[in-house]
Amino acid sequence: MRTFLFLPPVKRPTGGVAVIRRLAEVLHRSGREAFLVLRDRSGWTPEETEGCAPLLWWEDLRLAPEDLWVAPEGWVNALAPGLEAGARCLVYCQNWAYLFSSLPPGTWWPQLPVEFLAVSDPVAWFMETSLGKRPLVLRPGIDLERFRPGVRSGPLSVAFMPRKNRALAQQIRALFETRNGAGRVSWLEIDGLNAQGVAEALGRAHIFLATGFPEGCPLPPLEALACGCLCVGFSGFGGWDYMRQAQENPRFRPWWPLRETPWGGNGFWCADGDVLDAALCLEQAVLLLEEGGPALDSALSAGRATAAAYGLDSFRRGVLDTWAALEA
């Protein structure tokens, strides 16, 4: 079974695009025939390096019925070559929020001959509830060699990514500083950096404030946990694949089912968009870091265990197990 993976056109690689590229690489290195398919020559093109899956341009694509055609959930039109060729079509849903966003009017997923793959357990539950069938789950992975604790010094620092709901991040900061003063923590904006730059910034920060939503399986909080940060903030819904409350009496509890995990509370998590609770969670995290003690040790230990479960080796095993199931 040959696998062809559609790589959406982007100006610079996003987390979802990076996951698709890494997926193709794992398949290629396993000895399977796997290709990355690109449509737009004016956008970002991945560098062809040894071990990476070969690139194929859209106009050169020739699918056969025995092939597997993989497309992300927000690119329904990209399914056309697979549907026309009678190939096996697989939609990899990396964000639940886009699953229904690009369907043409009057078209519903059950009408299309496609299969699904989910990026996390919450996304799989969302799809099962809405579509009636639970898909396989293929979680992303993070580079644990790159994302690891650095040297922390000076006052407590709070890292955040302003591109993720900037206005809400500003409100959380304003609320926190109104209650605690402007000098209690320093703020570290992570923006416009490459992966190594992000890793170095997270390695210096004490706290990571997650402001992104909606999310399928958000990588920045995972990377922050790997770097030894105490995490606070929004889950994007999909973050509950790995997020667990470190608060004894959290103000927010998910109403959807959570899978069993070997780690416990790894952060102070609140409902998406709840800036007041996020500010209060941030306040609690700062106090915990200032006081230290068993509760802090437990949260940081759980964070390390969480990140370890999402390393690239785990991703590789997940890819191979998933494709073995698809080939069965």
C-alpha positions in Angstrom: 0.0 0.0 0.0 1.5 3.3 -1.1 0.8 6.3 1.1 0.4 9.8 -0.3 0.1 12.6 2.2 -1.2 16.0 1.1 0.9 18.8 2.6 -1.2 22.0 2.8 0.4 25.2 1.3 1.8 27.4 4.0 4.2 30.4 4.1 6.1 28.8 7.0 5.8 25.4 8.6 3.1 25.1 11.3 2.9 22.4 14.0 0.3 20.5 12.0 2.4 20.6 8.9 5.5 19.4 10.8 3.5 16.4 12.2 2.5 15.4 8.6 6.0 15.7 7.4 7.4 13.7 10.3 4.7 11.1 9.7 5.8 10.7 6.1 9.4 10.4 7.2 8.6 7.6 9.7 6.7 5.7 7.0 9.6 6.2 4.5 12.2 5.1 7.0 10.2 2.0 7.8 10.5 0.8 4.2 7.1 1.8 3.1 6.4 3.8 0.0 5.3 7.2 1.2 5.2 10.6 -0.6 4.5 14.2 0.5 2.3 15.9 -2.1 2.5 19.7 -2.6 0.2 21.8 -4.6 1.6 25.4 -4.4 5.1 26.1 -5.7 5.1 29.7 -4.4 4.7 28.6 -0.7 7.1 26.9 1.7 8.7 23.7 0.4 10.3 21.3 2.8 14.0 20.7 2.4 14.8 17.4 0.8 17.2 15.6 3.1 18.4 12.0 3.6 15.7 9.9 5.2 12.8 12.2 4.4 9.9 11.0 2.3 10.2 12.1 -1.4 8.2 15.1 -2.6 5.6 14.9 -5.3 3.9 17.9 -7.0 0.1 17.9 -7.3 0.2 17.8 -11.1 2.4 14.7 -11.1 0.1 12.8 -8.7 -1.3 9.5 -10.1 -3.3 7.6 -7.6 -4.5 4.0 -7.9 -7.3 2.2 -6.0 -4.9 0.3 -3.8 -3.2 3.6 -2.6 -3.9 5.5 0.6 -4.5 9.2 0.2 -4.2 11.2 3.4 -5.5 14.8 3.8 -5.9 17.1 6.9 -9.5 17.8 8.1 -9.6 21.4 6.9 -8.9 20.6 3.3 -11.9 18.7 2.0 -11.3 19.8 -1.6 -7.9 18.0 -1.4 -9.7 14.7 -1.1 -10.7 15.0 -4.8 -7.8 13.1 -6.4 -8.3 10.2 -4.0 -12.1 10.1 -4.5 -11.8 10.3 -8.3 -9.2 7.5 -8.4 -11.2 5.3 -6.0 -8.3 5.3 -3.6 -8.6 4.7 0.1 -9.1 8.2 1.6 -8.0 9.0 5.2 -8.8 12.3 6.9 -6.3 13.0 9.7 -8.1 15.3 12.1 -5.5 17.4 13.9 -8.0 20.0 15.1 -11.7 19.2 15.9 -12.7 22.8 15.2 -12.0 22.4 11.5 -13.7 19.1 10.9 -16.9 20.6 9.6 -15.5 24.0 8.6 -14.7 23.3 4.9 -17.5 21.0 3.8 -19.4 22.3 0.8 -23.0 23.3 1.6 -25.3 20.3 1.7 -22.4 17.8 2.1 -22.0 15.7 5.2 -19.1 13.5 6.2 -21.2 10.2 6.2 -21.9 10.8 2.5 -18.2 10.6 1.6 -16.2 7.3 1.3 -13.5 8.3 3.8 -11.9 7.0 7.0 -10.7 9.1 9.9 -7.7 9.4 12.1 -7.7 11.6 15.3 -4.7 13.4 16.8 -5.8 12.9 20.4 -8.3 11.1 22.6 -10.6 14.2 23.1 -10.7 14.7 19.3 -11.5 11.0 18.8 -14.3 11.3 21.3 -15.6 14.5 19.5 -15.6 12.6 16.2 -17.2 9.5 17.7 -20.0 11.6 19.2 -20.6 13.6 16.0 -20.0 11.0 13.4 -21.0 7.8 15.2 -17.7 5.9 14.9 -14.5 6.2 16.9 -11.3 6.6 14.8 -7.8 5.4 15.5 -5.7 7.9 17.5 -2.2 9.0 16.3 -0.7 11.5 18.8 2.1 13.9 17.7 5.6 13.8 19.2 8.1 16.4 20.5 11.9 16.4 20.3 13.0 15.7 23.8 16.6 16.2 22.9 15.8 19.8 22.0 13.1 20.6 24.5 14.7 20.1 27.9 15.3 22.2 31.0 17.8 25.1 30.8 19.4 27.4 33.3 16.8 29.4 35.3 17.8 32.5 37.2 16.5 35.9 38.3 12.9 36.7 39.0 10.1 34.3 38.1 9.4 34.5 34.4 6.1 33.8 32.5 6.5 32.7 28.9 3.6 32.9 26.5 3.0 33.0 22.7 1.2 36.2 21.7 0.1 34.7 18.4 -2.2 32.5 20.4 -5.2 34.8 21.3 -3.1 37.9 21.9 -6.0 39.9 23.3 -6.8 37.3 25.9 -3.1 37.0 26.9 -3.1 40.8 27.5 -6.2 40.5 29.7 -4.7 37.8 31.8 -1.6 39.8 32.3 -3.6 42.9 33.2 -5.7 40.9 35.7 -2.6 39.4 37.3 -0.7 42.6 37.6 -3.7 44.4 39.0 -3.9 41.9 41.8 -0.2 41.3 42.3 1.7 44.4 41.0 3.7 44.8 37.8 7.0 43.6 39.3 6.1 40.2 40.8 7.0 38.3 37.6 8.8 39.1 34.3 7.1 38.3 31.0 8.7 36.5 28.1 7.1 36.7 24.7 7.9 33.8 22.4 7.3 35.0 18.9 9.0 34.7 15.6 11.6 32.1 16.8 12.6 28.8 15.2 12.2 25.6 17.1 15.6 25.9 18.8 14.9 29.4 19.9 11.5 28.4 21.4 13.3 25.6 23.2 15.9 27.9 24.7 13.2 30.4 25.8 11.1 27.7 27.5 14.2 26.4 29.1 14.7 29.8 30.8 11.1 30.4 31.8 9.6 29.2 35.1 5.9 29.3 34.0 4.3 28.8 30.6 0.9 30.5 30.1 -1.1 28.6 27.4 -3.6 30.8 25.6 -4.3 28.8 22.5 -7.7 27.4 21.6 -9.2 25.6 19.8 -6.5 22.9 19.7 -6.4 19.2 18.7 -3.3 18.2 20.7 -1.4 21.4 21.5 2.4 21.0 21.3 3.6 24.2 23.1 2.4 23.2 26.6 4.0 19.8 26.0 7.2 21.4 25.0 7.0 23.6 28.1 6.5 20.6 30.3 9.5 19.0 28.8 11.5 22.1 29.5 10.5 22.0 33.2 8.0 24.8 33.2 5.0 24.9 35.5 2.1 25.2 33.1 -1.1 27.3 33.4 -4.0 28.2 31.1 -6.3 27.0 28.3 -6.5 23.4 26.9 -8.1 24.1 23.5 -10.2 21.0 24.4 -7.6 18.7 22.7 -5.1 19.4 25.4 -7.0 17.2 27.8 -5.3 14.2 26.0 -2.5 14.9 28.5 -3.5 17.8 30.8 -4.5 16.9 34.3 -5.4 19.2 37.1 -2.8 19.9 39.8 -5.3 22.0 41.8 -7.0 20.3 44.7 -10.2 22.1 44.0 -10.2 23.3 40.4 -12.8 25.8 39.3 -13.0 23.9 36.0 -13.4 20.2 35.4 -13.9 18.7 31.9 -17.4 17.2 31.4 -16.2 14.8 28.7 -14.4 11.5 29.5 -10.7 11.5 30.1 -8.5 8.6 29.5 -6.4 7.0 32.2 -2.8 8.3 32.4 0.1 7.2 34.5 0.8 10.8 35.5 -1.1 13.0 37.8 -1.7 16.8 38.0 0.7 18.5 35.7 -0.7 22.1 35.6 -3.3 24.6 36.5 -5.9 24.4 33.7 -9.0 26.5 33.2 -11.8 26.7 30.7 -10.9 28.2 27.3 -11.4 31.9 27.3 -11.8 32.3 31.0 -9.3 35.0 31.6 -10.1 35.5 35.3 -9.6 31.9 36.2 -6.4 31.9 34.1 -5.1 34.9 36.1 -6.0 33.2 39.3 -4.3 29.9 38.2 -1.2 32.0 37.3 -1.3 33.5 40.7 -1.5 30.1 42.3 1.4 28.8 40.2 3.6 31.8 41.1 2.9 31.3 44.8 3.7 27.6 44.5 7.0 28.3 42.9 7.8 30.9 45.5 7.0 28.6 48.4 8.3 25.3 46.9 7.5 22.0 48.6 6.0 18.6 47.8 3.1 20.0 45.7 5.5 21.8 43.4 7.8 18.8 43.2 4.7 16.6 42.3 3.5 18.9 39.6 6.9 19.3 37.9 7.5 15.5 38.2 4.1 14.9 36.5 5.0 17.4 33.8 8.3 15.5 33.1 6.4 12.2 32.9 3.8 13.7 30.6 6.4 15.0 28.2 8.3 11.7 28.2 5.2 9.9 26.9 5.1 12.2 23.9 8.7 11.8 22.6 9.6 11.0 19.0 10.1 7.4 19.8 6.5 7.2 21.0 5.3 9.0 17.9 7.3 6.5 15.7 5.7 3.5 17.5 2.3 5.2 17.1 2.7 5.7 13.4 3.9 2.1 12.8 1.1 0.6 14.9 -1.5 2.7 13.2 -0.3 1.8 9.7 -0.1 -1.9 10.7 -3.8 -1.6 11.7 -4.6 0.2 8.4 -2.8 -2.5 6.4 -4.5 -5.4 8.2 
